[in-house]
Amino acid sequence: MDFKIKRKSTKTIVTGSLVDTYPIDLQFYKIPPTENISLQEFETLALERLTLLRCLATATTLKGLRMYSDEWTEYVLSDLRSQGLKYYSKLCEKSGCGTQEVDLQARRKDHIAHFILRLAYCRTEDLRRWFIARELELFKMRFLTMKSDAVDTFFKLNNLSYTNISDDEKKEIMPYLRDSTFYQSNQNIESFKFYKVRFHEVLDLVKARKVYLHAGYAYIPHKDFISVLSAQYRTHLRQSLAIACRHLGEIEQDERLVALLKGLHQSYSGNDYISDVKVTIPIESINSLSVKSFPFCMRQLHEQLRSVHHLKHGGRLQYGLFLKGIGVTLEDSLRFWREEFTKIMESDKFEKQYAYNIRYNYGKEGSKKNYAPFNCLKIINTNVGPGECHGCPFRHSDLNVLKNKLKGYGLEGQAANDIVDMTKKGHYQIACSKYFDAIHNTDLGIGINHPNQYFEESQKLMKGDVKMEPKKETKSSNINIKKEECLEDMDFEEITE
């Protein structure tokens, strides 16, 4: 892949015809991009692609939705639109061969972004596994929504010698197809396209007895043909990531790319919560708000401050910026910290040693930068020393301490077990989401990426802006479905325990 990073101009130069380069929405990503792009566009496309892949992970892992079901697809498309990625939602919703400029630009972004993430995710086996799993989900989703003419074009462009059987042949074997092919009772199997392939190319379908076999061939309906393509795509991605890893040295000669690519997986792609706050939160309401609307990490810091009337620097920074982000004014913040700290020290000491840093966080001292509250990834990856209580409780607390705190908050039984189970597996943000549901006695399964997002979602529930969904009991049938789905691509799932 040849990315040429321009130093000054931000104008994108596209060589050749986009219609010729991107004739359809879906790609196998065999040919790398060679155009010039700006460093700003490089970073933007990378973060947008990462947001897309994280959306897929949330729908499957956190929401527990059955992959490629109508509910799963609708969640993904809705999430993409809400995050301003309408061009990705369009690519996923109705793949085709359109030639409008908006379609061509969407395909171009999709193409470049995929290759950027290859560079970021080729470094370790764990990163490769996560990337391949998500890209496979994306590929399958898009293929299943492709229009008939686009499927034929896709086969032709990628030299795939698969053609659907003739109507006469299909009519001749229709009784066998009807008996061996899985379809809903309201579906017309006569309208299905069937492909004839060697049985060893679809062993997963053969094993599940989902296809008609005859003379060494399997007759696959269009909706299941993705099994053939996904196996090829998985192999292609594996090989491509290995090749990309060998060429990292050449790419990383540009120091500007090194930090971006290495830190991409741990980067935050959501809101910064540094815009002008429309709602002011009075400091007098902090105690009551902390019980439900504060995430575990901030509730822990608040309780520690109220208990010992002091927080070390890491705790003051993490908690102070959070309070700023939810709408606590500088004046209220100074009063809040002063009232606590002066319970164990003289007022002069507070003014000399601590007041400056509070004003600094609000951009009133020093460089006068409008600092953003810490996101979950930053909090999870921060270093927490002895005697400090900032960081992520799910990441940095002893499990016994965590269990006792949950019990102290009135969380026991299955709810607490689910939280602890996710913590053990290293899925700290999922544990936080389950904590949110347990505290609010709901079953929303919100993907928590930021403490201030937690606060906002909690306030929406408390004010009735979001409809409460009572917590449901986990059914064994749902668990079995989930296990089967994970086993299908178990080598590439994020959860490998």
C-alpha positions as CSV (number, residue, x, y, z in Angstrom):
1,M,0.0,0.0,0.0
2,D,1.4,3.4,-1.0
3,F,0.0,6.2,1.1
4,K,1.7,9.6,0.3
5,I,1.1,12.0,3.1
6,K,0.8,15.6,2.0
7,R,2.3,18.2,4.4
8,K,0.2,21.3,3.6
9,S,-2.6,20.9,1.2
10,T,-5.7,19.1,2.4
11,K,-7.2,18.7,-1.1
12,T,-7.7,15.1,-2.1
13,I,-6.3,14.2,-5.5
14,V,-8.0,11.2,-7.2
15,T,-6.4,9.7,-10.2
16,G,-8.4,7.8,-12.7
17,S,-12.1,7.3,-12.8
18,L,-13.9,6.5,-9.5
19,V,-16.5,4.6,-11.5
20,D,-13.8,2.3,-12.9
21,T,-12.0,2.0,-9.6
22,Y,-15.2,1.4,-7.5
23,P,-17.9,-0.1,-9.7
24,I,-19.8,-1.8,-6.8
25,D,-20.2,-1.3,-3.0
26,L,-18.6,-4.5,-1.8
27,Q,-14.9,-5.2,-2.2
28,F,-12.4,-8.0,-1.5
29,Y,-9.7,-5.3,-0.9
30,K,-7.1,-7.0,-3.1
31,I,-5.7,-3.8,-4.6
32,P,-4.3,-1.2,-2.2
33,P,-5.0,2.5,-2.8
34,T,-2.2,4.6,-4.3
35,E,-3.6,8.2,-4.2
36,N,-2.3,11.1,-2.2
37,I,-4.3,11.9,1.0
38,S,-3.7,14.4,3.8
39,L,-2.7,13.3,7.3
40,Q,-5.9,14.7,8.6
41,E,-8.0,12.6,6.2
42,F,-5.8,9.5,7.1
43,E,-6.7,9.9,10.8
44,T,-10.3,10.7,10.2
45,L,-10.9,7.6,7.9
46,A,-9.1,5.4,10.4
47,L,-11.3,6.5,13.3
48,E,-14.5,6.3,11.3
49,R,-13.6,2.7,10.3
50,L,-12.8,1.8,13.9
51,T,-16.1,3.3,15.0
52,L,-17.8,1.0,12.5
53,L,-16.1,-2.1,13.7
54,R,-16.7,-1.3,17.3
55,C,-20.4,-0.8,16.4
56,L,-20.5,-4.4,15.1
57,A,-18.7,-5.7,18.2
58,T,-21.2,-3.9,20.5
59,A,-24.2,-5.3,18.6
60,T,-22.9,-8.9,19.0
61,T,-21.0,-9.0,22.2
62,L,-22.7,-6.4,24.4
63,K,-26.3,-6.3,23.1
64,G,-26.3,-10.1,22.6
65,L,-28.3,-9.8,19.3
66,R,-28.2,-12.7,16.9
67,M,-25.9,-11.8,14.1
68,Y,-27.5,-10.7,10.8
69,S,-31.0,-10.9,12.3
70,D,-33.3,-7.9,11.4
71,E,-32.8,-6.6,15.0
72,W,-29.0,-6.9,14.8
73,T,-28.9,-5.2,11.4
74,E,-31.3,-2.4,12.5
75,Y,-29.2,-1.7,15.6
76,V,-26.0,-1.5,13.6
77,L,-27.5,0.9,11.0
78,S,-29.1,3.1,13.6
79,D,-25.9,3.3,15.6
80,L,-23.9,4.3,12.5
81,R,-26.4,7.0,11.6
82,S,-26.4,8.4,15.1
83,Q,-22.6,8.6,15.0
84,G,-22.6,10.6,11.7
85,L,-21.5,7.7,9.5
86,K,-24.4,7.7,7.1
87,Y,-22.1,6.7,4.2
88,Y,-21.2,3.5,6.0
89,S,-24.9,2.8,6.8
90,K,-25.7,3.2,3.2
91,L,-23.0,0.8,2.1
92,C,-24.3,-1.8,4.6
93,E,-28.0,-1.2,3.9
94,K,-28.3,-1.7,0.2
95,S,-25.2,-2.7,-1.6
96,G,-25.3,-2.1,-5.3
97,C,-23.7,-0.7,-8.5
98,G,-24.8,3.0,-8.2
99,T,-22.7,5.6,-10.0
100,Q,-23.7,8.7,-8.1
101,E,-20.9,10.8,-6.7
102,V,-22.0,10.1,-3.1
103,D,-21.8,6.3,-3.7
104,L,-18.4,6.5,-5.3
105,Q,-16.9,8.7,-2.5
106,A,-18.4,6.3,0.1
107,R,-16.6,3.3,-1.6
108,R,-13.4,5.3,-1.8
109,K,-13.4,6.0,1.9
110,D,-14.3,2.4,2.7
111,H,-11.4,1.2,0.6
112,I,-8.8,3.5,2.0
113,A,-9.9,3.1,5.6
114,H,-9.7,-0.7,5.4
115,F,-6.1,-0.6,4.3
116,I,-5.2,1.9,7.1
117,L,-6.6,-0.4,9.7
118,R,-4.6,-3.3,8.3
119,L,-1.5,-1.4,9.2
120,A,-2.8,-0.7,12.7
121,Y,-4.0,-4.3,13.4
122,C,-1.3,-6.4,11.8
123,R,1.1,-6.0,14.7
124,T,0.0,-8.8,17.1
125,E,-2.0,-11.9,16.9
126,D,-4.7,-10.5,19.3
127,L,-5.2,-7.4,17.1
128,R,-5.4,-9.5,14.0
129,R,-8.0,-11.8,15.5
130,W,-10.2,-8.9,16.5
131,F,-9.8,-7.2,13.2
132,I,-10.6,-10.3,11.1
133,A,-13.6,-11.1,13.2
134,R,-15.1,-7.7,12.8
135,E,-14.2,-7.4,9.1
136,L,-15.8,-10.8,8.5
137,E,-19.0,-9.6,10.2
138,L,-19.0,-6.5,8.0
139,F,-18.4,-8.5,4.8
140,K,-21.2,-10.9,5.5
141,M,-23.6,-8.2,6.4
142,R,-22.9,-6.3,3.2
143,F,-23.1,-9.4,1.0
144,L,-26.4,-10.4,2.4
145,T,-27.9,-7.1,1.4
146,M,-26.4,-7.0,-2.1
147,K,-28.7,-6.6,-5.1
148,S,-28.8,-9.4,-7.6
149,D,-27.0,-7.5,-10.4
150,A,-24.3,-6.4,-7.9
151,V,-23.7,-10.0,-6.9
152,D,-23.0,-11.0,-10.5
153,T,-20.7,-8.1,-10.9
154,F,-18.9,-8.9,-7.7
155,F,-18.2,-12.5,-8.9
156,K,-17.0,-11.2,-12.2
157,L,-14.7,-8.6,-10.8
158,N,-13.1,-11.0,-8.4
159,N,-12.8,-13.9,-10.9
160,L,-15.1,-16.1,-8.9
161,S,-16.4,-18.8,-11.3
162,Y,-19.7,-19.3,-9.5
163,T,-23.0,-19.1,-11.4
164,N,-26.4,-19.9,-10.2
165,I,-28.0,-23.0,-11.7
166,S,-30.5,-22.7,-14.5
167,D,-34.2,-22.6,-13.8
168,D,-34.6,-26.0,-15.5
169,E,-32.1,-27.7,-13.3
170,K,-33.6,-26.0,-10.2
171,K,-37.0,-27.2,-11.2
172,E,-35.8,-30.8,-11.6
173,I,-34.2,-31.0,-8.1
174,M,-36.7,-28.7,-6.3
175,P,-38.1,-31.5,-4.1
176,Y,-34.6,-32.2,-2.8
177,L,-33.8,-28.5,-2.3
178,R,-37.1,-28.0,-0.4
179,D,-36.3,-30.9,2.0
180,S,-32.6,-30.0,2.6
181,T,-32.6,-26.2,2.5
182,F,-33.5,-24.2,5.6
183,Y,-36.0,-21.4,5.0
184,Q,-38.8,-19.6,6.7
185,S,-42.4,-20.8,6.1
186,N,-43.3,-17.5,4.6
187,Q,-40.5,-17.6,2.1
188,N,-40.8,-18.7,-1.5
189,I,-38.0,-21.1,-2.1
190,E,-38.7,-21.2,-5.8
191,S,-37.4,-17.6,-6.0
192,F,-34.1,-18.4,-4.4
193,K,-30.9,-18.4,-6.4
194,F,-28.9,-21.6,-6.0
195,Y,-25.2,-22.1,-6.6
196,K,-23.5,-25.4,-7.4
197,V,-20.1,-25.8,-5.6
198,R,-17.7,-28.6,-4.6
199,F,-18.9,-29.9,-1.2
200,H,-15.5,-29.4,0.5
201,E,-15.9,-25.6,0.1
202,V,-18.8,-25.5,2.4
203,L,-18.1,-28.1,5.0
204,D,-19.8,-26.0,7.7
205,L,-23.1,-26.2,5.8
206,V,-22.6,-29.9,5.1
207,K,-22.0,-30.5,8.8
208,A,-25.1,-28.6,9.7
209,R,-27.1,-30.5,7.0
210,K,-28.2,-27.2,5.5
211,V,-27.6,-28.1,1.8
212,Y,-28.5,-30.7,-0.8
213,L,-25.6,-32.9,-1.8
214,H,-25.3,-34.8,-5.1
215,A,-22.3,-36.3,-6.9
216,G,-19.8,-34.3,-4.9
217,Y,-21.5,-31.0,-5.3
218,A,-23.5,-28.9,-2.8
219,Y,-26.4,-26.7,-3.9
220,I,-26.3,-23.6,-1.9
221,P,-29.0,-20.8,-1.7
222,H,-27.8,-17.3,-2.1
223,K,-28.3,-16.5,1.5
224,D,-25.9,-19.2,2.5
225,F,-23.4,-18.7,-0.2
226,I,-21.6,-16.3,2.1
227,S,-20.0,-19.4,3.7
228,V,-18.0,-19.9,0.6
229,L,-16.9,-16.2,0.3
230,S,-16.2,-15.7,4.0
231,A,-13.8,-18.6,4.0
232,Q,-11.9,-17.1,1.1
233,Y,-12.1,-13.6,2.6
234,R,-10.7,-14.9,5.9
235,T,-7.8,-16.6,4.2
236,H,-7.1,-13.4,2.2
237,L,-7.2,-11.2,5.3
238,R,-4.8,-13.5,7.2
239,Q,-2.3,-13.4,4.4
240,S,-2.7,-9.7,3.8
241,L,-2.1,-8.9,7.5
242,A,1.0,-11.0,7.5
243,I,2.4,-9.1,4.5
244,A,1.5,-5.8,6.0
245,C,3.4,-6.7,9.2
246,R,6.5,-7.4,7.2
247,H,6.4,-3.9,5.6
248,L,5.7,-1.9,8.8
249,G,9.3,-0.7,8.9
250,E,8.8,1.2,5.6
251,I,5.5,2.8,6.7
252,E,6.8,3.8,10.1
253,Q,9.7,5.9,8.7
254,D,7.2,8.7,9.0
255,E,7.1,9.5,12.7
256,R,3.6,11.1,12.4
257,L,2.1,7.7,11.5
258,V,3.8,5.7,14.2
259,A,1.9,7.0,17.2
260,L,-1.4,7.1,15.3
261,L,-1.2,3.5,14.1
262,K,0.2,2.1,17.3
263,G,-2.4,3.8,19.5
264,L,-5.4,3.4,17.2
265,H,-6.9,0.3,18.9
266,Q,-6.8,2.2,22.2
267,S,-8.1,5.4,20.7
268,Y,-11.4,7.0,21.6
269,S,-13.8,7.8,18.8
270,G,-16.8,9.3,20.6
271,N,-17.7,12.7,22.0
272,D,-15.1,14.7,24.0
273,Y,-17.7,16.4,26.2
274,I,-15.8,19.7,26.1
275,S,-18.4,21.7,24.2
276,D,-20.4,24.4,25.9
277,V,-22.6,22.7,28.5
278,K,-26.2,23.6,28.2
279,V,-27.3,22.3,31.6
280,T,-25.6,23.5,34.8
281,I,-25.4,20.9,37.6
282,P,-25.6,22.5,41.0
283,I,-22.9,21.2,43.3
284,E,-25.5,20.6,46.1
285,S,-27.0,17.7,44.0
286,I,-23.8,15.8,43.5
287,N,-24.4,13.4,46.5
288,S,-27.8,12.3,45.2
289,L,-26.6,12.1,41.6
290,S,-23.6,9.9,42.5
291,V,-25.8,7.0,43.6
292,K,-27.2,6.2,40.2
293,S,-25.9,8.6,37.6
294,F,-22.2,8.3,38.3
295,P,-20.3,5.4,36.8
296,F,-18.5,3.1,39.2
297,C,-15.2,4.9,38.8
298,M,-16.6,8.3,39.6
299,R,-18.8,7.1,42.4
300,Q,-15.8,5.5,44.0
301,L,-13.8,8.8,43.8
302,H,-16.7,10.8,45.1
303,E,-17.1,8.5,48.1
304,Q,-13.4,8.5,48.8
305,L,-13.3,12.3,48.7
306,R,-16.3,12.6,51.1
307,S,-14.7,10.0,53.4
308,V,-11.1,11.3,53.8
309,H,-11.6,14.8,52.4
310,H,-8.7,14.4,50.0
311,L,-7.7,12.8,46.6
312,K,-4.3,12.4,45.1
313,H,-3.4,14.1,41.9
314,G,-4.7,11.4,39.6
315,G,-8.0,11.2,41.4
316,R,-8.4,15.0,41.4
317,L,-7.7,15.2,37.7
318,Q,-10.0,12.3,36.7
319,Y,-12.9,13.3,38.9
320,G,-12.5,17.1,38.4
321,L,-12.7,16.9,34.7
322,F,-15.7,14.6,34.9
323,L,-17.6,17.1,37.1
324,K,-16.7,19.8,34.6
325,G,-18.0,17.7,31.8
326,I,-21.4,17.1,33.4
327,G,-22.0,20.8,33.9
328,V,-20.4,21.9,37.2
329,T,-19.3,25.5,36.9
330,L,-15.8,26.6,37.9
331,E,-17.1,28.6,40.8
332,D,-19.1,25.6,42.2
333,S,-16.1,23.3,41.6
334,L,-13.8,25.6,43.6
335,R,-16.3,25.7,46.4
336,F,-16.8,22.0,46.3
337,W,-13.1,21.1,46.6
338,R,-12.4,23.9,49.0
339,E,-15.1,22.7,51.5
340,E,-13.8,19.2,51.4
341,F,-10.0,19.9,51.6
342,T,-10.3,22.5,54.3
343,K,-11.7,19.9,56.6
344,I,-8.2,18.6,56.9
345,M,-6.0,21.6,56.0
346,E,-5.9,25.4,56.3
347,S,-7.6,27.5,53.6
348,D,-4.3,29.1,52.6
349,K,-2.8,25.7,51.8
350,F,-5.7,24.8,49.6
351,E,-5.5,28.1,47.7
352,K,-1.7,27.8,47.2
353,Q,-1.5,24.1,46.3
354,Y,-4.8,23.0,44.8
355,A,-6.9,25.9,43.5
356,Y,-4.6,26.7,40.6
357,N,-5.0,23.1,39.2
358,I,-8.8,23.4,39.3
359,R,-8.8,26.7,37.4
360,Y,-6.2,25.1,35.0
361,N,-8.6,22.3,34.2
362,Y,-11.2,24.8,33.2
363,G,-8.8,26.6,30.9
364,K,-8.3,29.6,33.1
365,E,-4.6,29.2,33.9
366,G,-1.5,28.1,32.1
367,S,-2.0,27.3,28.4
368,K,-5.7,27.9,28.9
369,K,-6.7,24.8,27.0
370,N,-10.2,23.5,27.3
371,Y,-9.3,20.0,28.7
372,A,-11.7,17.1,27.9
373,P,-12.8,14.6,30.6
374,F,-11.1,11.2,30.5
375,N,-12.7,8.6,28.3
376,C,-13.0,4.9,29.3
377,L,-9.9,3.7,27.4
378,K,-7.7,6.4,28.9
379,I,-9.0,5.5,32.4
380,I,-8.6,1.8,31.9
381,N,-5.0,2.2,30.6
382,T,-3.9,4.6,33.3
383,N,-1.3,3.6,35.9
384,V,-2.7,3.4,39.5
385,G,-0.2,3.4,42.3
386,P,-0.5,2.3,45.9
387,G,-3.0,4.3,47.9
388,E,-4.7,5.8,44.8
389,C,-8.3,5.2,43.9
390,H,-8.6,6.6,40.4
391,G,-8.6,4.5,37.3
392,C,-11.2,1.9,36.4
393,P,-12.5,-0.2,39.4
394,F,-13.1,-3.2,37.0
395,R,-9.5,-3.0,35.8
396,H,-7.6,-1.9,38.9
397,S,-9.5,-3.3,41.9
398,D,-9.0,-6.7,43.5
399,L,-11.9,-9.0,42.7
400,N,-12.8,-9.5,46.3
401,V,-12.9,-5.8,46.9
402,L,-15.0,-5.4,43.8
403,K,-17.5,-8.0,45.0
404,N,-17.8,-6.3,48.4
405,K,-18.4,-2.9,46.8
406,L,-21.1,-4.3,44.5
407,K,-22.7,-6.0,47.5
408,G,-22.5,-2.7,49.4
409,Y,-24.4,-1.0,46.5
410,G,-27.1,-3.6,46.8
411,L,-26.0,-5.6,43.8
412,E,-26.0,-9.4,44.4
413,G,-27.1,-12.5,42.7
414,Q,-27.0,-12.9,38.9
415,A,-26.4,-9.2,38.3
416,A,-23.2,-9.1,40.4
417,N,-22.1,-12.4,38.9
418,D,-22.4,-11.1,35.4
419,I,-20.4,-8.0,36.3
420,V,-17.6,-10.0,37.9
421,D,-17.6,-12.5,35.1
422,M,-17.0,-9.8,32.5
423,T,-14.3,-8.3,34.7
424,K,-12.5,-11.6,35.0
425,K,-12.5,-11.9,31.2
426,G,-11.0,-8.4,30.8
427,H,-14.1,-6.9,29.3
428,Y,-14.2,-3.9,31.6
429,Q,-16.5,-1.7,29.5
430,I,-19.0,-4.5,29.2
431,A,-18.8,-4.9,33.0
432,C,-19.6,-1.2,33.3
433,S,-22.6,-1.5,31.0
434,K,-23.9,-4.4,33.1
435,Y,-23.3,-2.3,36.2
436,F,-25.4,0.5,34.5
437,D,-28.3,-2.0,33.9
438,A,-28.1,-3.4,37.4
439,I,-28.2,0.0,39.1
440,H,-31.1,1.2,36.9
441,N,-32.9,-2.1,36.9
442,T,-33.1,-2.1,33.2
443,D,-31.8,-4.2,30.3
444,L,-30.7,-1.6,27.7
445,G,-27.2,-2.9,27.2
446,I,-25.8,0.5,26.4
447,G,-22.2,0.4,25.2
448,I,-20.3,2.6,27.7
449,N,-17.3,4.4,26.2
450,H,-17.1,7.4,28.4
451,P,-18.0,8.3,32.1
452,N,-19.8,11.4,30.9
453,Q,-21.8,9.3,28.4
454,Y,-22.8,7.1,31.4
455,F,-24.0,10.2,33.2
456,E,-26.0,11.4,30.2
457,E,-27.7,8.1,29.6
458,S,-28.6,7.8,33.2
459,Q,-30.1,11.2,33.3
460,K,-32.2,10.4,30.2
461,L,-33.6,7.4,32.0
462,M,-34.2,9.3,35.2
463,K,-36.1,12.1,33.3
464,G,-38.1,9.6,31.2
465,D,-36.4,10.6,27.9
466,V,-35.7,6.9,27.3
467,K,-38.2,4.2,27.9
468,M,-37.4,1.9,30.7
469,E,-37.0,-1.8,29.8
470,P,-37.4,-4.0,32.8
471,K,-34.5,-6.4,33.3
472,K,-35.2,-9.8,31.7
473,E,-34.2,-13.2,33.0
474,T,-31.5,-14.9,30.9
475,K,-33.0,-17.8,29.0
476,S,-30.9,-20.9,28.3
477,S,-32.0,-21.0,24.6
478,N,-30.5,-17.6,24.1
479,I,-27.2,-18.7,25.6
480,N,-27.1,-21.8,23.3
481,I,-27.6,-19.6,20.3
482,K,-24.8,-17.3,21.4
483,K,-22.4,-20.2,21.9
484,E,-23.2,-21.6,18.4
485,E,-22.5,-18.3,16.8
486,C,-19.2,-17.9,18.7
487,L,-18.1,-21.4,17.7
488,E,-18.6,-20.7,14.1
489,D,-15.7,-18.2,14.1
490,M,-14.1,-19.0,17.4
491,D,-10.5,-18.5,16.2
492,F,-11.3,-14.9,15.5
493,E,-13.6,-13.8,18.2
494,E,-12.6,-11.1,20.6
495,I,-13.5,-13.3,23.6
496,T,-11.1,-16.3,23.6
497,E,-11.4,-17.5,27.1
